Structure formats: structure tokens, C-alpha cells
């Protein structure tokens, strides 16, 4: 739970969580209106918009998991659960696994969920594509169900699949099959790869076995205002691991550029990181 230091820092800035939530609801509603239109181009725009805002919502789920949404825990958990349902994330399992990530970071026991840990093991382009589109976590789910194993990312999905099947069946029954199709398409083709792009800068290329947060984690120093909002200030990821009970929008003052430069190259923006990432992947493919 939030420490006294975190509470003090949070007291210096109002929590804007409610505004974030309202933006998500408005854009989701707009996406549905576009999807229901008769224009193909507007439908396509709706699918893309829905996929993007749901990728953003995963960062809001992350904030809820740290008890940094609403002060009322039950409302906080309800919001996290409802947002998670839309993107096949079981909120309670996500929180449990995510807290283990914080606890085990810098050790051999740390495992990045959502299949991102498999990226370093990817030996060909097909495996890389599976990581980008989140297919490995759905494979973990089926492994967990068929072989009765408790796979990490499978556990995050397991309890929401049945609920989503009920929702999808209900939508089809009342004649809204187009919403089901576009929901699934936006999830696989937009939400998953965009979420991958948000998550991958956090630890990719950093030293895995190290207790120094500036060495095992990365901060994108000067992300644009849009990027900060869209990632919910996930660009300050070192600072998040150092101060996990502080509202994400309050993390910037904790950035220590001098210390950060000692351990990892500093990327000023996401474009610089993705350029490095693509070059690094191409080098691996060439070997």
C-alpha cells in the first residue's frame, strides 16, 4: 500500500484519474458510433480508434493495480476489472503478477508478463510476430486450460474468457455481431501491438540481473505530452519502480539524469528508442 513518502508526493498534485477515465469512455463511445456507421472508412477509423484507446486503458489498469485510481478500493478494483474485461485481462491476477514483477525485478526470478519475456528468446521472425501481437499469452492460456497448468500470462486471461464469451454471445443474439467482430479485430490488430510498443521500452536491452533500477529499467527522458498521456507517464519507468505508490503524473521530479546516464543510454523520445530497437532486432535476425 502507499508509503508515507508516496502520500506526501501525491498530496502535491491532484489525482487526474477521473479525467483519464472520462476520456476513455468518450473515445470508446465515439469508436462504437463510427463502427455502427454505414461508411467503410468510418468503420475502419472506429476500429483503429477503439484499438488505440483500449491499449491506453491497459496503462490505466496498471494505475488501478497500484491503488492509484479512486481512494475507495472497491471502486478502484471495479474500474480495473471492467477495463480489464475489455482487453482479456483478469485484474486480480494481473495485480498479483505485477507486484511479483516489482518484487523480483533485477533477479533471475523476474518474468515479464504478456509474453514480453519471450522476446529475448525469439529466434525467428514468426516468434517475433507472436510477441508483437500478443499471441504467446493466448498460447499460454490454452496450455493452462488443456494441460491444467497455471501459466503466468494464462492466469491473467483465464477468468475473463468465460465472461467475454457470454458477452459476445449476448451481442450476437441481439444482432450486434459487427461489434463483436470489430472488438476482436481491434484487440488483435491494434491493441496488442500498440500495447507491445508501450511496454517494450521499459526493460528491453537493460541488464536483467541487477538490483540497480537505473540499470535494469529504462526511462524515456523527454516524451511528448501526447506520449505521456497515452502511456500514462509510463515513460518514467525507472521512477515508477523507485516510487510505485506515486501517481504517474507526479514522477518526473524524481528523474536523475546524471545517475541514469551511468547505466543505460538515455533516449530522449520514443522514436529514438524504437530506432534502436528495430536495429537491434535486425542484428539478431542477421546472426
C-alpha positions as CSV (number, residue, x, y, z in Angstrom):
1,X,0.0,0.0,0.0
2,X,1.1,3.6,-0.5
3,X,4.0,4.7,1.7
4,X,4.1,8.0,3.7
5,X,6.6,9.4,1.2
6,X,4.3,8.4,-1.7
7,X,1.3,10.0,0.1
8,X,3.2,13.2,0.6
9,X,4.3,13.5,-3.0
10,X,0.8,12.7,-4.2
11,X,-0.6,15.4,-2.0
12,X,1.4,18.0,-4.0
13,X,-0.7,17.2,-7.1
14,X,-4.3,16.4,-7.7
15,X,-5.1,13.0,-9.0
16,X,-6.4,13.3,-12.5
17,X,-7.5,9.7,-12.7
18,X,-11.2,10.6,-13.2
19,X,-10.4,12.7,-16.2
20,X,-8.4,9.9,-17.7
21,X,-11.4,7.6,-17.3
22,X,-13.9,10.1,-18.8
23,X,-11.6,10.4,-21.9
24,X,-11.5,6.6,-22.3
25,X,-15.3,6.3,-22.1
26,X,-15.9,9.2,-24.5
27,X,-13.5,7.8,-27.1
28,X,-14.9,4.3,-26.7
29,X,-18.4,5.7,-27.3
30,X,-17.2,7.6,-30.4
31,X,-15.5,4.5,-31.7
32,X,-18.7,2.5,-31.4
33,X,-20.7,5.2,-33.2
34,X,-18.1,5.2,-36.0
35,X,-18.2,1.4,-36.2
36,X,-22.0,1.4,-36.5
37,X,-22.0,3.9,-39.3
38,X,-22.6,2.8,-42.9
39,X,-19.3,4.2,-44.2
40,X,-16.4,1.7,-44.6
41,X,-13.8,4.4,-43.9
42,X,-15.6,5.5,-40.8
43,X,-15.9,1.9,-39.6
44,X,-12.2,1.4,-40.2
45,X,-11.5,4.6,-38.2
46,X,-13.7,3.3,-35.4
47,X,-11.8,0.0,-35.2
48,X,-8.4,1.8,-35.1
49,X,-9.7,4.3,-32.5
50,X,-11.1,1.5,-30.3
51,X,-7.9,-0.4,-30.5
52,X,-5.8,2.6,-29.6
53,X,-7.9,3.7,-26.6
54,X,-8.0,0.1,-25.3
55,X,-4.2,0.0,-25.5
56,X,-4.2,3.2,-23.5
57,X,-6.7,1.7,-21.0
58,X,-4.2,-1.0,-20.1
59,X,-2.0,1.7,-18.6
60,X,-5.0,2.8,-16.5
61,X,-5.5,-0.7,-15.4
62,X,-1.8,-0.6,-14.3
63,X,-2.6,2.5,-12.2
64,X,-5.5,0.8,-10.6
65,X,-3.4,-2.2,-9.7
66,X,-1.2,0.2,-7.6
67,X,-4.3,1.5,-5.8
68,X,-3.8,4.9,-7.5
69,X,-7.2,5.2,-9.1
70,X,-10.0,6.1,-6.7
71,X,-9.5,6.3,-3.0
72,X,-12.3,3.8,-2.5
73,X,-10.6,0.4,-3.0
74,X,-13.8,-1.3,-4.2
75,X,-14.5,1.3,-6.9
76,X,-10.8,1.2,-7.8
77,X,-10.9,-2.6,-8.3
78,X,-14.3,-2.4,-10.1
79,X,-12.9,0.0,-12.7
80,X,-9.7,-2.1,-13.1
81,X,-11.8,-5.2,-13.5
82,X,-14.2,-3.6,-16.1
83,X,-11.4,-2.1,-18.2
84,X,-9.5,-5.5,-18.0
85,X,-12.5,-7.4,-19.2
86,X,-12.5,-5.4,-22.5
87,X,-8.9,-6.5,-23.2
88,X,-8.9,-10.0,-21.8
89,X,-7.1,-9.2,-18.6
90,X,-8.2,-10.6,-15.2
91,X,-7.5,-7.7,-13.0
92,X,-6.8,-9.5,-9.7
93,X,-4.4,-11.9,-11.3
94,X,-2.7,-9.0,-13.1
95,X,-2.2,-7.2,-9.9
96,X,-0.7,-10.3,-8.2
97,X,1.7,-11.0,-11.1
98,X,2.6,-7.3,-11.5
99,X,3.5,-7.0,-7.8
100,X,5.8,-10.0,-8.2
101,X,7.4,-8.2,-11.1
102,X,8.2,-5.3,-8.8
103,X,9.4,-7.6,-6.1
104,X,11.6,-9.8,-8.3
105,X,12.9,-7.1,-10.7
106,X,16.6,-7.4,-11.1
107,X,16.7,-11.1,-10.3
108,X,16.6,-14.3,-12.3
109,X,13.0,-14.9,-10.9
110,X,11.6,-11.9,-12.6
111,X,9.3,-12.7,-15.5
112,X,7.8,-10.1,-17.7
113,X,4.2,-11.0,-18.4
114,X,2.1,-10.5,-21.6
115,X,4.7,-12.7,-23.3
116,X,7.3,-9.9,-23.4
117,X,9.9,-12.2,-21.7
118,X,9.7,-14.5,-24.7
119,X,11.0,-11.7,-27.0
120,X,14.6,-12.3,-25.9
121,X,14.2,-16.0,-26.8
122,X,12.7,-15.3,-30.2
123,X,14.9,-16.9,-32.8
124,X,13.0,-16.2,-35.9
125,X,10.5,-13.6,-37.4
126,X,7.5,-15.8,-36.7
127,X,8.3,-15.9,-33.0
128,X,8.9,-12.2,-33.0
129,X,5.5,-11.6,-34.7
130,X,3.8,-13.7,-32.0
131,X,5.3,-11.5,-29.3
132,X,4.2,-8.3,-31.1
133,X,0.6,-9.4,-31.5
134,X,0.4,-11.0,-28.0
135,X,-0.2,-14.5,-29.4
136,X,2.1,-16.1,-27.0
137,X,-0.1,-15.1,-24.0
138,X,-3.1,-16.8,-25.6
139,X,-1.0,-19.8,-26.2
140,X,-0.2,-19.8,-22.5
141,X,-3.9,-19.7,-21.8
142,X,-4.6,-22.8,-23.9
143,X,-1.7,-24.6,-22.3
144,X,-3.0,-23.7,-18.9
145,X,-6.5,-25.0,-19.8
146,X,-5.6,-28.1,-21.7
147,X,-2.7,-29.3,-19.5
148,X,-4.1,-27.9,-16.3
149,X,-1.0,-25.7,-15.7
150,X,-1.0,-22.3,-14.1
151,X,0.8,-20.4,-16.7
152,X,1.6,-16.8,-15.6
153,X,0.1,-14.9,-18.5
154,X,-2.6,-17.7,-18.8
155,X,-3.7,-16.9,-15.3
156,X,-4.2,-13.2,-16.2
157,X,-6.5,-14.3,-19.0
158,X,-8.3,-17.4,-17.6
159,X,-11.1,-15.9,-15.6
160,X,-12.2,-13.4,-18.1
161,X,-12.5,-15.6,-21.1
162,X,-15.8,-17.2,-20.0
163,X,-17.3,-13.8,-19.2
164,X,-16.3,-12.5,-22.6
165,X,-17.8,-15.5,-24.3
166,X,-21.1,-14.7,-22.6
167,X,-20.9,-11.0,-23.6
168,X,-20.0,-11.9,-27.2
169,X,-22.9,-14.5,-27.4
170,X,-25.3,-11.9,-26.0
171,X,-24.2,-9.2,-28.5
172,X,-24.6,-11.7,-31.4
173,X,-28.1,-12.7,-30.1
174,X,-29.3,-9.1,-30.1
175,X,-28.0,-8.5,-33.6
176,X,-24.7,-6.8,-32.7
177,X,-22.3,-9.3,-34.3
178,X,-20.5,-6.4,-36.1
179,X,-19.4,-5.1,-32.6
180,X,-18.1,-8.5,-31.7
181,X,-16.1,-8.8,-34.9
182,X,-14.6,-5.2,-34.7
183,X,-13.9,-5.7,-31.0
184,X,-11.8,-8.8,-31.7
185,X,-10.1,-7.3,-34.7
186,X,-9.2,-4.1,-32.9
187,X,-7.8,-6.2,-30.0
188,X,-5.6,-8.4,-32.1
189,X,-4.5,-6.0,-34.8
190,X,-4.3,-2.7,-32.9
191,X,-4.5,-3.0,-29.1
192,X,-1.9,-5.9,-28.7
193,X,0.8,-4.5,-31.0
194,X,0.4,-0.9,-29.6
195,X,0.5,-2.3,-26.0
196,X,3.7,-4.1,-27.0
197,X,5.2,-0.8,-28.2
198,X,4.3,0.9,-24.9
199,X,5.7,-1.9,-22.8
200,X,8.9,-2.9,-24.6
201,X,11.0,0.2,-23.8
202,X,10.6,-0.5,-20.0
203,X,13.3,-3.2,-19.8
204,X,14.4,-4.2,-23.3
205,X,18.1,-4.0,-23.7
206,X,18.7,-3.4,-20.0
207,X,20.7,-5.6,-17.7
208,X,18.3,-8.2,-16.3
209,X,20.3,-9.3,-13.2
210,X,20.9,-6.1,-11.3
211,X,19.5,-4.5,-8.1
212,X,20.2,-1.0,-9.5
213,X,16.9,0.2,-11.0
214,X,18.7,2.6,-13.4
215,X,20.4,-0.4,-14.8
216,X,17.6,-2.9,-15.2
217,X,14.9,-0.4,-16.2
218,X,14.6,2.5,-18.7
219,X,13.1,6.0,-18.7
220,X,12.3,7.8,-21.9
221,X,13.5,11.3,-20.8
222,X,11.6,13.8,-22.9
223,X,8.5,12.0,-24.3
224,X,6.0,14.4,-25.8
225,X,2.8,15.5,-23.9
226,X,0.7,13.2,-26.1
227,X,3.1,10.2,-25.5
228,X,3.0,10.9,-21.7
229,X,-0.8,10.9,-21.7
230,X,-1.1,7.9,-24.0
231,X,1.3,5.8,-21.9
232,X,0.0,7.3,-18.6
233,X,3.5,8.6,-17.9
234,X,5.0,5.1,-18.4
235,X,8.0,6.9,-19.9
236,X,9.2,7.5,-16.3
237,X,9.5,3.8,-15.7
238,X,12.6,3.8,-13.5
239,X,11.0,6.4,-11.3
240,X,7.9,4.2,-11.1
241,X,9.9,1.3,-9.9
242,X,11.5,3.5,-7.3
243,X,8.2,5.1,-6.2
244,X,5.4,2.7,-7.1
245,X,2.8,4.4,-4.8
246,X,3.1,7.8,-6.5
247,X,0.6,9.0,-9.2
248,X,2.3,8.5,-12.6
249,X,1.9,12.2,-13.5
250,X,4.0,13.1,-10.4
251,X,7.1,11.0,-11.2
252,X,9.0,13.5,-13.4
253,X,10.7,15.3,-10.5
254,X,12.3,12.0,-9.4
255,X,14.2,11.6,-12.6
256,X,18.0,11.7,-12.0
257,X,19.6,12.2,-15.4
258,X,23.2,12.1,-14.1
259,X,22.6,8.7,-12.4
260,X,20.6,7.4,-15.4
261,X,23.4,8.2,-17.8
262,X,25.8,6.0,-15.9
263,X,23.9,2.8,-16.6
264,X,22.0,3.0,-19.9
265,X,22.0,5.2,-23.0
266,X,19.4,7.9,-22.5
267,X,16.7,8.1,-25.1
268,X,15.1,11.5,-25.4
269,X,11.9,10.2,-27.0
270,X,10.2,7.1,-28.2
271,X,11.3,7.5,-31.8
272,X,15.0,7.2,-30.6
273,X,14.2,4.0,-28.7
274,X,12.2,2.4,-31.5
275,X,15.1,3.1,-33.9
276,X,17.5,1.4,-31.5
277,X,15.0,-1.5,-31.0
278,X,14.5,-2.1,-34.8
279,X,18.2,-2.1,-35.4
280,X,18.8,-4.5,-32.5
281,X,16.2,-6.9,-33.8
282,X,17.6,-6.8,-37.3
283,X,21.1,-7.6,-35.9
284,X,19.7,-10.6,-34.2
285,X,17.9,-11.8,-37.3
286,X,21.1,-11.4,-39.3
287,X,23.1,-13.7,-36.9
